[in-house]
Amino acid sequence: MNAEFILGESKYIDFAVSSKTIDQFVIVSAGYELKDDNGEVITSGQCDIDGHTVSALITPSSRGRFILEINYSIPPEQRKARVLVNVI
């Protein structure tokens, strides 16, 4: 998944979460890290959880390419998702 921002924008990145092994599940926690090309964390925080959707509100502070990494928990599993963020 990719997302494009214009410098100065704040936008939500939403993930629809599903499980192949569990029909009824609860996302108990979710957080994010926005990393630069070198893998250094620029910012981090908690995500909003609404049912089976996880949302992160990010505001990149400079132009470039970043990786948004979402970490969320559906016990007993800990899962991750990544988005390439391009800021122009």
C-alpha positions, 0 to 999 in steps of 0.5 A: 500500500502507498500513500501520498502527502503534500508537505503540511498535510495531516491525514488518516491512514486506515487499515481494514483488519481481517483474520483467516483463523478467527471469525470473531476477534478484537483488536486490543491495541495498536500503535504506529511508527513513522520511519525514514529511509534509514529506518530511524523513527521520526514519530510514533503514537497510538492508533484509533481502533474502530471495530476491525479498522485501525487508523493512524493520523500522521503529519510528516514534517519533511519531504521524502519517502517514509515507512509507516509501520502499524503494530496491532494485537489480536491475542494471542497474535502480534501483527504488523502492516507497512505503508510507503509514504511519499511526501512532496 
